Each structure stands twice: as C-alpha cells, then as structure tokens.
Amino acid sequence: MIIPNKLIKLDYNPARDVLSVEWPDFHYYSASEATYTLDIIVETVRQYDVKYLLTDTRKSTVDIPKPEYKEIILKFAKNLTTTRLRKLARVVTESTRRLKPIREVRQEAQLKVEIKDFYSVEEALDWLASK
C-alpha cells in the first residue's frame, strides 16, 4: 500500500507491518524540508501503529554540517520513542552508513528500538520478519 505523499515515498505492507521509506536527501538549503519529511515518517508510524521500519539510504545524500544533521536525526529518534516501533532496519552503502552520528543519537535519545544496518532490502526484510 503506497501512502500518498508529495515529499517522500512511503510503502506500507500491513501483512508484515513494515513501513518502507526511501530516505530523503539532506541539503543545507532544505534542512527544514528534511525535518518536515522525517516528521511525516513519525506521524505515519504513529497513525498506522507500525512496528517495523525499513529506511533505504542508498541513494540519499547529506550536504549539511554534521552537527546540524545530528540535531535533525536526534529529533527524529526522540519522536520515534513516542511510537510503538520495535525495529528499524537501515539499508545502507559504505558512504551512507554514518555510524558515529547514529550511535550518538541512539544514546542521547535513549532509543529502545533495535537498529541494524544491511546492504540489501531482502536481508533487512528478513531481519524485520524475525520477530
């Protein structure tokens, strides 16, 4: 089920309870748009009571300073703590992995959600299905 949205592609599979998202680009001039987009993801997770989130970052670019990027994803993580999300699978490449900011955000937001990186969508979906 594709959830209509002009800014981001949200694909929800109710049988698996997985929301798949193509991670947005983060450019300095569009940081507020990126924040708004992440708010849409959180609201969708909340509205559909999603337990499993798959984010595909393979095509995303981050062209903003690390402190600002970290602030944006910290807000996203804190907002996720107000949902019933259980697992977050990140489909990454070596250049989109961004381990340090993700690790720091996880600690600061006290995120209880399991997060794991994968190099393919299939592996990520298998892990999400292994409830």
N, C-alpha and C positions, 0 to 999 in steps of 0.2 A: 504494500500500500504506500504509494508516494504521497507524502503530506505536502500540499501546495505551499510554496514559499518562494518569493522572488529572489532572495539573497543566497539561499543555501538549499542543497538537495538533501531532503530528509526521507529516508526509505524505512518504513516500519514493517516488520514481519511479526504479526500478532501470534502466530503459531509458536515461534521461538522466543517471543518477547524481546526482540533485538531491534534497536534503532540504529541504522547505519547512516553515517554522516560523512560527507566529503569536507574535510577541514578547510576553513576559509584561509585566504591569504591575509597576511598582516603587513600592511604598508603604513609607514609613518603618517601619511596623509589620511588614512582611513582607519585609524585606531578606534575611533568611536563607532564606526560601522562594524568592525570586528567584535567589539564588546557587545553591541546590539545583537549580532548574529549568535554569539555564544549564549546570550540571554534567551534567544529563541530556542536553542537546543535544550536549555534547562527547563524552560516552560513546557516544551514538548515531552520531555522525560516525566515531568510532574503530571501533565494533563493525561497522558496515556499510561501512567504508572509503570513506566519502563524499568525493567530490572537489569538489562544488559545493553551497553552502548558500545558501538564499534565506530571509531573515528579513523578515517583514511587520510593520512597526512602526506602521502607520497607525492602529491602534486602541489602542495602548499608552499608558499614562500613567506619568510619572515624578514621584513626590511625595516624593522623598528629596533631601537636600542633594547638590549637585554633587560634592563630594569623595568622598562615600560611593558615589554612582553610578559615578564614575570608577574607584574601587577595585574594585567588582564587575565592571565590564566589562574592567578590566585583567586580573583573574584569568581571566576567560573567554577573552580574547585569548591570554594565556600558555598556557592549556590547549589552545587550538586549534593552537599551534605544535608540539604533540606529536602532531598528526594529519597525515594526508596531504592535507588540504584545500587546494585550489588557488585557488578563487574564492568570494567572499562577496558576494552581491547584497542590498542593503538597499532594501526598498520603503518609502518614507517620504512624509510630508507636510512642509510647512514647519515645523510645530510639533514634529515627531518627528525631525527631521534631526540635531540635536545635533552639529554639525560640530566644534566645538572639543574636546570630550572624546574624540570618536572619533579625531581627528587625534593628540592627545596620547597616547592609548592605543596607537595604531599604532606610534608612535615608541618609546615606553617598552617595549613588548612585543617590539619588533623583528619584527613580524609580516610575513612574506614573502607572505602571501595577498593576492591582488588584491581590493580592496574598491571597490565602486561603488554609488552611490545612484540609485534610479529612482523614478518616480512611478506606475508601473503594473507589475503582476505580469508581463504579457506582455513588456514591454521587458526586465525583469530576466531572464526565462527565455531570451529571445533572446540576451542577452549571455553568459549561462552556457553556452549551447549553442555559442557561437562559440569553441570551444576553441582 
